[in-house]
Each structure stands twice: as C-alpha cells, then as structure tokens.
C-alpha cells in the first residue's frame, strides 16, 4: 500500500507529477494527437479514440487556467485525474476515494462547477482551503443555486436540486481526497455539510424516486411531423437523391472548367439565346440575393433582365459574364427572348408527378428551384431521416449519432426475420468507455430511412451516418423541417404545417413508448405499422437483453403497465357512476368490481373514512395486470383456456392473446366500453356504405351484412350498459 505524506508548511510534490493523462486514465489514444501532461494548464482530450460522438470539443477541453489561485489549479488537476483514473494505485490508496471511474464528460462538468467555487473563494480573499467554513459553503450554494437576469441581476428561478448535487459533491471531495492533494486541503475534521449526502443537502430525489417529467407530443404535433418525414423519405426521397447527384456534378464541372472573362462575341451569345427559344425553354433565373445585389448597384426594378442569370447562360462556353458593350447591343434581343419564354430557375424543372400527402392528387414533386433552396432541400431530407429515426426507434440522440454508414442489414435466415440496424452504445454505465457494438431491430420504414440517409451523405462505409447534432431546435433538424413545410416547395406535396412546439429525442422516445403502451391502432397505426413496432422492439430486447433497445423496451413496458392500471381504475369509476361494461366478459368484470367495492366499504382508516386513489389502484393492480388493450375492446386475459383466439388457433397455452384472431363479440374474457364506441360506430357506418354500393358482389354483401349486424348489436349493448340507450 502506498503511504501519502502529510501536508507540511511547504507544498509537497504531487504524486501525479509528470503523469501522462491518457495513460493514467487508461484512455485509448489516436496517433498523431498530442497527449496531455499533468503539468499542462489546459488538458485536451481531442485525441481520445473512444470519445462518444455526442461529446463536443468544449467537453474535450479542460481549462484549469481559469482558476485564479495558482495553488488551487493543482488541487483541481489532482481531483480531476483522481475522478477519471479511480483504478490508479495512487487513488486506491485513499480510503474515501470512489472506486468507479467517472466519465470524462462528467469530470469536465464537475470541473466547471469546481472552478466557480474556487474563484468565488478567491474573490472573497480566502487564500487557503484550510480557512473554508460551513458558512462559506452555504453562502456559495445559495448564490450559485439561483438563475439571475443578466441585465438586472434579479432572481428568475432556483436551480433544480439534481443540478446542484455535483456542486456539493465536488466541494466534499476536497475533503474525501484530501490525502491525495499536495498544494492545499481542508483543515482536519472539516467536511462541507459533514456526513450529509449531496442528495440530502440539495433535496434532489434519489434514482428510485425519479419521475419522468418529459411530456409526450400531442397528436396535433406528431401527426404533421410523421407525415412530413415519411413523405420526404418515401415519396420525395428518390428525386432528392437525383437532385443531389446533379448538384454534385454541377459543382465538379465548375471546379474543372477553365473560366474565361467577359464574353464579347455577339454571334456566339445570340446562338446561346436562340437555343432556349427553339426549345421553348425559359432562360435561367438568378438567386433572390443576387437580384437584391443588382438593385443596390443601380438596376431598375422594372428591368426585364433584372433576374436573368448570365453566368449560367454562358456556362456551356466557359465564360463568367457578358461584357457591358455586348450587353448594351444584345439588350433588345434579350428583352424579346425574356418576353417570349420568360425566366425560371434551372433546377427541378418539369418535376415528375407524385401524390400529395393529404389528397393523393398527382403534382410535380418540386417547383423549379435555385441553387440555395435545392441544396437546402437535400439537407432537409437528411434532417427528416434523423427525426424519423428518433421517432420510430426510440433511440437516444447519443445512440443516433453513433450510427455508421453500412450499419443497416437484413437478416434472411427465415421468413420472419426483420430488417436490423447496428448502433453503438457509448453511455451504458455497465460498460467501459467507448461502449461496444449494439443492435436495434427496426421496422421496414426505418430501414428505408437509413437507405436514403446513406445516399445523402459523402461518408464512406464505417463513417458516421448522421454525425453530431446539437438538439432538434435552434437551427437543428426541426427548424429546417418547419421552414420547408411552410415554404412554397413544401406546401406543394401537401403536408400540414408543424406547430411551433419543442421537439427533441427525449420527447420522441417518450411519445413512442406511450403510444405503444396506450394507443393500439391509434395515430401510429395510420402512419406506420404499429404492430410491427411492438414486434421489432420485443425482438430487439429478446436478441440482446442487455442492449440499448432493452432500455427502451423496459420504458415501454412501464408505460404500458401504468396505462393498464389507469384504464382499469377508469372502468371501475365508470361502474360506480352507473356506466357498466358490455360484452361476454362483462359479468366477470362486474363481479370483480363488486368485490373491490365491498372491500372499500369495509375499510376503516380511522376517525374519518376516506378512500384514496392509491387504495383503489392497489386493489385493482392484479386485475390490471391481465388487461390487454385492443382497438375495439378490452381483453382480460386471466384464463388462457377460455380465450377464444387460442381455441381458434389450436393453441392451449400462451402468454398473451392472439389479437389478430380476436372476436370480442363471442370471447368470454372481452368487454366493450364507451371508449370503444367510436370504433364500432365507424365499422357500422362503413359497412352500411358498402352494402349500399351496387359494385359489391352479392356473396360479399352477405358477409358484410353479418358484420354490420354484429356492429349494431355491440353498439346497442354498449349504450344499454352505459345507460345511454334511448
């Protein structure tokens, strides 16, 4: 065991003196990148080979030179290296040191807070950490724990306790790692807030009690968002790929052309214009910003040649512009040509027809575009791929960033195999930094998203597919999508405007889990294959129980259990209000509700008899656990032997009902409630419309008539049981 000498009057030499930071922290390093040394005042981790893509360049820079007190810079360096290199023998010799290394991203954030604390002390003329008192600590936390207006200094709000935990822990670590510090340390026996934990000091909730505060997106946002993304991918995507190829070829041709100065040959100029006239093709049009530039130079706003693109007109003969003398002589000819064929942007002319997203009417896939909007459209398609990936897989942003070109593959070992894609999980605490390859099983729509994304990037196999993106808002993917949908080019395909509501990967992940848990056959079923989403997520979990998709699977199941309990409690309250369930399983459900009601009536909590929501939930928890949500009914799957779907399939035992074979009008475990009435009403209306159609064959009408009679019977039962029948 290493013995650390006590701090004497003069600072002793640090045990980390001369250390190679990368080697000490066991960080794999890229060749050609400088390796930071302990004595450097700025440590750069730019050469860290396993750094997650999400880690920004600022997070890879540890600026100890921002600490005003030179001796405390050494303290901060020793703490930072001890945090990240917890398995170093010099750190293991400290009894209070933590044995689990902190991620370099976490260390950089803690260093940020520690810098504020040490500079706060220096500004108050505290020259040694031995002079720090509990009053100093509490005063700093009060001051640092509020958000102030930058101009007035007024307090706007208090910071959350969870955001201050690392501040308190960093202050306490000066004591906990005191034996390792060579320049300064707290006085013996002093530890900020004593034995109280950072969570107790700040009031931050511990992990088992953390509540998910991220709200799912409303249908008014999710619907237009999915429509725009999938329309860009599936309908416009192939044309955008061709547009990108044309733009690349044009840029390459420009770079390889030896450009001449102003054209002076009138005959050559006339032949170029005549070619447009013979083809009845509009002359090229310049960008809007170029028109503004000409106006500033004195061009007349009514000039018919104001928006004529001379450079593109002369490009076939390698000239950049037309001379002033030639322009003056050729002006009558040009004005006549503009009057005859007009001017138009050169890209996306005569676009191929595609169906609109709203009506299905065939329209040109894009209006004519100038270079900048065309280049922006390619970028918008790439952003749509990022958003669609997040919305349809539940990937975190850190996982989406790690996707590489070529990650998409399709397993064809059997007929049930699904498209799969590999992502890299870097953030799992159970793995060493850098993570390991992980696999997500996805639906066909996502596979098509990746196929398009790979055609919209210059990255080669094994290189990043999406790369780093700083959120979806603030000039991120959602900003570009909203602008495109609101533009004339975006309105032509018919998507709805996307509301100005904050959208980010956490909300999309939360929305997907809630939709899968609570809305079978809902909005997602109209945009994508909802059942396939559930199957893909389950396959991904089963294939790699410890993988990243397993985390989303657990989140979905938690949301599903919560939704089942809420639906069961809601049905119980409706029963108490006289709105009874209908269907073959209604009697069994009512018997359960009567038993619960009797238990509640016999409950006596004390002088005042109060029945809380929690008590109702606890009594109904077991019943809720067997509930399976369907579009048109509730299935209380308590006894597989009674399940009609299993009997029809010839199966005796199953963990869940076979929804595809469900006949809720005959199954003894199925119930119908008021929430299902719109589905049966729609079925009855559609059936009546089909029966009235003369194009439906007589044999098909017999089947439809039976379906209509069943729908009407179920509607009558629902209304009668709910007390709403006339």
N, C-alpha and C positions, 0 to 999 in steps of 0.2 A: 504494500500500500504506500502511496506517495504521501509524504508529510509536507504540508504547506507551512512555511514560517509565518509567524505573526507579523503584522504591520508595525514597523518601528517608526522612529521620527522621520527618517528619510524613506521615500517610496522605494520599494524593492523592485527588482527586475521582474517583468511579467512572465508567468510560466508559458505564455503563448508567444513570447518574443521570437521574431524571425519565422513564424509559422506560415506555411502555405495554406491559405484559407480553403482552397478546393480540396487539397489532400486531407486536411484535418477534418473537414465536414463530410468527407467521402463523396464528393460531387464529381461525376464524370465530366471531363472537360474536352472541348473541341480543340483540335490542333490549330495553331496559328493565332489563338486568342491569348492575350496576356493574363497571367494568373495573379490575382490579388495577394498581397502580403499583409501580414498583421500590422506592420508599421504604416501602411498607406492610410491617408486620411479619408480616402474615398475607395470603397470596395466595389468593383464592377463584376457582376456575375453574367456579363454578356456571353461568355464562353461556356456557360453551363449547358451541357449537351441535352440533359433530360428536362430542361425547363418547360413547363406547360405553355402552350401557345397563348393561353389567356394571360400569362404573366407579361406585363408591359415593360418597356425599357426603364421606366422610372422605378418599377419594383425591383429591377435588377441592379439598381444603383443605391448603395448605402452610404450616404453623405455624413460621415462623422464630423467633418469640418464645420457643420452648422452649430455644433455645441460650443458655446462661448468659452467655457472653462477648459483649458488645455488638459488638466489632470482628469477631468470627467470624460473627456474623449476616450481616454484609455479605459476607464470604467465601462463606457458604453461598448467599446470593442470587445472587452473580455466577456461581458454579458451576452452580446450578440453571438460570438463564436461558441460560447457555452450552450446557448439555446439550440443552435443548429447542430452542434457536434456533441450531443449528450453522451455518446458512447466512447468519447475520448477518455483515456485513463486519468487525465488531469481533472476532468469534470466528474468522473465516477468517484474520485476521492472526496468529493464534497457531499456530506450526508444529506443535505436538504435539496440538492440538485435533482431536477426531474430526469427520469431515465428515458422518456420518449422524446425523440428529437422534434423540434418544431420545424415546420415547412419554411423555406426561405421567404416565401411571400408573407407568412405570418410574422417572421422576425423583422422584416422591413417595416411592417405596420407598427409593431411594438417599438421599434427604434424611433419611429416618427413621434409616438406619444412620449417616449423617454426623453427625447430632445426637448420637447416643450417643458417637461418637468424640470430638467436640469437648468435650462435657460431661465425658467421662472425663478428658481432659487438664486441664480447668479444676478438677475436683475434686482433682487432684494438683498444683495450684498451678503449672501450666505456663501462663505468661502470654502467650507468643508462639509461633507456629508455627516460628519460626527455632530454637527450643530443642528441638524434637522430634528424637528419636534413633530408631535402629532398635530399641533395647531397648524404647522406649515402644510402638512398633508391634507388636512380637511379644508383649509383655505384654498389650496390649489384645485382640489376636486370640485369645490363649489364654483370656482371661477371657470374651470375647464369644462364643467358639466352643463353649460348653457350655450345656446346659439344666439349670437347678438347681431343686430343690424350693423352692416359695415359702415354706414354713414353716421347714424345717430348713437350707436352703441346700446340701444335699447334691447332688452332680453326678448327674443322672439319665442323660444321654447326651451325646454330642458332636453338634454340628450337622453336617449334610452339607456337603462341600466346595463343592457347587454353590450352597448358600445363602450362603456366605461370599465368593464371588467378587466380588459387588457391593460388599462392605465394603472389600476390598483395593483394588478399582479406584477407589473414591471417595477413599481415602487417597492413592493415587498421582496422582489427578487434581489434587490441590492443587499438585503439582509441575508436571504437564503443562500446566495452565492458569495457571501462576504469573505469566506476563506480563500476564494479564488482571486479577489480584487487586490491589485497591487498599489494603486495610486491613492485610493480613498475608500471609505466604507462607513456605515452607520456605527454609532457608539455601541459598545457591548450591551446586550439586553434590549435594545430598541428594535422593534419591527412595526412598520406602519399598520395601525389597527390591530396589533397583537396577533392573536390566533384566529381572528375572524377571516373567513374566506372572502375573496373578491365578490362572489355572488351575494354573500350576506351584507357586505359593505354597500354595494350598488343596488341591491334589490333585484338583480337580474334573475330570471327564472332558470332553474336547472333544466337540463335537457329533457327528462321525462315529462316535464310540465310545459314544455314549449308548445304553443298553439300556432298552427299555420294561419298566418294573417293574410296571405296572398289571396285576393278575391278572384274567382274565375271570371272570364269575359262573358258579357251578356250576348244573347243571340244577335242583337242588332249590330254588334261589332264583329262577332265571329262569322256570321253568315257572309257579309260582303268580303271579309278578309279571305276566307277559304275560297270563295268564288273567284276572286281576282287572282289568287296564287295558282289555283288549279287551271284556270283558263289560260294564264300565261304559260304554264308548263305544258299542258296537253294540247292546246289549240294553237297558240301563237308560237310556242317553243321552236318547232322546226323552221319556221320562217325567220325567227330571230337568229337562229344558228346560221342560216344562209346570209342574213344581213351582216352578221359579224364577220363572216368569211369575206364578203365583198368589201367591208371597211378595211380589213387587214390587207387585202390585195391592193386596194387603192393607196393605202399608206406606204406599202412596199414599193409600188410603182413610182410614187412621188419621190421616195428616197433614192431610187435608182436612175431617175431622169436627170439629165444634164440640162438645166433650165437656161433658156436664152432670155435676154432682156426684152424690152417692149417691141411688139410686132409693128413693122412698118409696111409690110406687103399687103396692099389693098386687095389684090386678086385672091390671095390665099385666105384673107379674112372673109371675103364675100363667099368663097366656096364653103367655109365652115357654116356660115349662117344659112346658106342655101340648102345644106344637108338637113337641117332642122325643119326647113319649110317643106321640103319634099316628103319628109316622113310625118309631117303634120304634128311634130313633137314640140312641146313648149321649150323655150330657151331656159338655160339654167338660172336659178334664183339664188341670191346670196343670203347669208345669215342675217338675222334681225340686228345683231350688234354691228354688223358691217354697214347696214343701212343707216343706223344712228351715227356711225363714224363719217359717212359721206355727208350727212346733213350738217354735222359740225364743220365740215370742210367747205360748206357753202353750196351744196347741191340744192336744187329746187325740189320741194316736197312733191310737186306735181310732175316732175320729170319722168317720162315713161321708161327711161333707162335707169332709174334710181336703184332698183333691186336686181339688175342684170349682173350675173356672175361672169365677168370677163375672164377670170383665171381659169374657171372650169371650161369655158367655151374654147379657150386657146390651149388647153392641156394636151389634146391629141398631137399638136405640132410643137410642144415643148416650150412655149412662151409663157411668161408670167403675167404680162399685161399688154395693153394696147397703147401705142403712143398717142399723145394728145393731138398731134396733127392728123393722124389717121382716124381717130375717134371723131374729130370735127367733120372730116369728109364723109365718114361712114354713118354719121348720125341719122340722116334721112332713111337710109336702108334699114338700120337697126330699129328705128321707131316704127317703120312699116311692118317689120317682122314681128315685133312685140305686139302690135295691133292685131296681126293675123293669128299667131299661135300663142301669144302670152308668155308668161314666165312661170316656172314651177320648180320646186325642189327636186333634185335629181334622184334621191334615194326613195325606194318603196313606191315608185310609180307603177300604176296598173297592178295593184296588190291582188293576190289570189283571194278568192272569196272564202270566208269562214263563217260558221254560225255564231250569232250573238249569244252572249252568256245569259241574257234574260228572255229573249223571244225565240231564239233559234234561227232568226232571219239571216240569210246569207249577205254578208257585207265584205268589202275589201279588208284584209287583215290589218292594214295600216294606211293612213293617209300619206301622201308624199312628205318626206322629212328632210330637213337639212342635216348637216353632219353632226352637230351637237345633240339634237334630240334623238338621232339614230343611235349615237354612241350611248346616250342615256338609257334608251330602251333596252340595249343589251345589258346594261348594268342593273336595270330594274328587274329583268328576268333572273339575273343571278341572285338579287335580294329576295325575289319570290321563292327561289329554291331554299334559301336559308330559313325563311319564315315557315314554309310548308314542312320542312324537315322537323323544326321545333314543334309545330302544331300537331303533326301526325305520328310522332315517335315518342314525345315526352323527354327528349334529350335535354340535358342542361347545356347552357351555352359553352361551358368548358369542354363538353364532350363533342359538340358540333364542330368546334374549332379544330379538334384533333383529327377529323375525317380527312382521308387522303385520297388522291386520285387512284382508282383501281380498287377501292375498298368494296365496291359493290360486286356481289357474286350471287349466283343462283345455284342452289343445290338441287340436283335432279336424281337423287338416289331412289325416290319413289314418287308416286303421283301426288302425294300430299305435301311435298316439300315446298317451302315458300322462299321468295327472294330474301336474301340476307345481306347485311352490310356490317363491316367491322369498324368499330370506332376505338379510340384509345382512351382509357380511363386513367386520368392522372391524379385525381383528387381523393381516391379512397384511402382512408387512414390505415387500413389493414395492409397496405402495400407500401413498399419503399418508393421514394420519389421517382417519377418517371413512369410509374404505372406499368401495365402490361397489356397486351392486345386483348380487346374485349369484343363481344359480338352482340349485335342487335338483330333480332328477327323483325322484319318490317313487311308492310303490305306492298302491293304492286305499285300503288300511287307513289310511294316514297322511292321505290326502285327507279321509276321514271324520272322523278326529281333529280336523283343522283346522275342518271344518264344524261340529262340536259345540262346539269351543272358541270359535268366533265367536258362538255362541248363548248362551254362558255368561259373556260379558263385556259391560260397558257401553261399551267403547271403540268409537269410530267408525272408518270407513274411513281407513286410513293411520296409525292409532294402534297402539300396541304390543298384540300379541295376548296374550302371556304376561307381559311386563314382567320386572322384575328378581326373581330368586330366589337366595338365598344357600345354594346346595347343595341336596341332596335330603334330608339328615338334619338333625338339630337343629331340629325343628318345621318341616321342609320337606315336600315332596310325599310322600316315602317314609314319614315319620312319620304323616301323615294317612291314607295308604293302608293301612298296617298296622293302625291303630286301627279303621278302618272294616271291614276284613275280619274282625277279631276281634270286632266288635260283633254283637249280635243282628240288626241290619239287614243287616250284611254276610254273616252266615252263612246267611241265608235264600236268597240266589241261589246258594250252593254253592261259592264259590271256596276254594281251600286257603289256610291261614294262610301269610303271607310271613315266612320266617325273619329273625331279627334279624342280618342281615349287611349291612355297609356297601354302599350302592348310590349311585353318583354318575355323572354323564355320562361321565367318562373310562372307568369300568368298563363301562358300557353300550356305548360306542363300541368298546372293545377286544373285548368279548364278541361284538358283531355281526361284526367283522372276522374273528375266529377261527372263528365258526360258519359264515360264508360260505366260509372257506378250507378248513375241515376236516370239516364235518358236512353234506354234501349229503343232503337227505332226513332230517335229524335233527330236533331239537326245534323249530326254527323252521318246518320244513315242516308240523308239526302245528298250529301256531298261526297262521302267515301263509303266503303263497305264497313259498316260499324262492327258486324260480327267478325270480320277479318281482323279488325283492330284488336279485339279481345283475344282472338286466337293467336295472333302474332305476338302479343305481349306475353301470353301464357307460355308459348313455345320458347320465347327468349328467356323467360325465367327458368323453365324446366331444363333448357340446354345448358345454362350457366347460372346455377343458383346463387353464386357469389358475384355475378357480374353486375354491370351498371344497370341493365334493364331490370334486374331483380329489385332494385330500389324503387323504380317506378311501379313495378308490379305490386309491391307492398303498399305503396301510397294509394294506388287504385283500390286495393282490397280494403284498406282502412276507410276510404271514402265510401265504398260500397256498403260496408257494414254500418256506417253511420246513416247512410241513406235508407237502408232497410229498416233500421230502428225508427227513423223518423216516419217512414211510411206506415209502419205498424202502429206507432203511437197515434198518428193521424187517423188511421182507421178506427182505433179504439175510441178516440174523442168523437168521431162521427157516429159511432154506435151509441155513445152516451147522449148524443143530440137527436137520436131517432133516425139517423141515416144508416140503414142496415146494408150489409153487403148482399150481393146476389150471386147466383151460380151454384153448381153442385156442391162446392165446398163451404157454402155459407153457414150451414148448421154447425159444422165442426168449429169454424172460426168463432161463431157466436157463443158456443159453449165455452171456449177458452176465454172470451171477453167476460162472460158472466162469472167465471171462476175468479178472474182478476178483480172484477168489481166487488165480489164478496170479500176478497182478501183486503181490499182497500177500505171497505166499510167496517171491517173488524179491526182495522189498525187504529191504535190509540197512542199517539206520540206523547201525550201529556195533557196538561190542563186544556190546551186549545187543540182541537182536532184539525190538522192541516195535512193535506195530501200534496206532496211536491211532485214536480215533473220528473225529478230523478227517481222517485219511488216507482212511478208508473213505468219508467224506462227499465228499471231493474226487473220488474215483474214480467215485462214483455220481451226481455232480451232473448230468452230462449226461443220464443215464438218467432222473433225477427230473424234469428239465425238460419231458419229453414225457408225463409221467403226468397223467391226468385222473381225478379221484376221482368215482366214481359210488356210488349206494346199494348196488348188488349186485355190483360188480366194479371192477377197475382197468382203465383203458384206456391202453395205452402207444402214444400216437398219433405214431409215428415216420414212417410212410409213409401219406399220405392215400390213395394208390392202393389200399391193402389194406383200408381202412376199410369195413366192411360198411354202416354207416349212410350213408356218402356214396354208395355204389353204389345203395342203396335209394332215395335222394333224387334220384339222377341228377346229382349234383354230382361234379366231378373234383378240385377244389382247395378246401380250407377251412382256416382257421387253427385250428379246434378241432372235435372230433367233435360230431355231432348226437345228443345224449344221448337225445332223445325217440324216436329210431329205433333205439336200441341193442338188439342181440340178442347178448348176450355168450356164448351157447352156441355161436354159429357164427362170430363175428368173430375173425380170426387175431391180433388185437392185444389181446384181452381176456383177463384172468386172474381166477381166483377164489381167495380166501384164506380162512383161518379166520375173519377178521374179518367176512366176508360171509355166513358160515353162518347166523346168526340170521335174516337177511332171507329166504334161500331156505327155511329151515325154516318161517317164518311163511307164506310163499306156499304151501308144500306142505300145511300144516295147514288153511289157509283153503280151498284147492282141494278137499281131501278132505271138508270140511264141506259145501261147496256141492254136490258130487256126491251126497252122501247125502240132500240135501233133495229131497223129492218135488215141490216147486214149480218146480224148474228145468226148462225145456223140454229135450227130447231133443237137439235140434240144438245147444243151448248146452252140454249135457253133453259132447258130442264135443269141442268146443273146450277145455272145462275139463279133460277127461281128458288131452289132449295137453300142456296147461300143467302138469298135475300130474306127468306122466311126465318132462317136462323138469326140473322142480324136483327130483324124486327122483334123477334121473341126475346132476345137478350136485352134490347133497348127497353122493352116493356118491363122485364124483370128488374132492371136497374132502377127505372123510375118508380116502380111499385115499392121496391125495398127501401129506396131512399125517401119515400113519402112524397114524391113529386109527380106521381101519376094523376092524370085528370080524372 
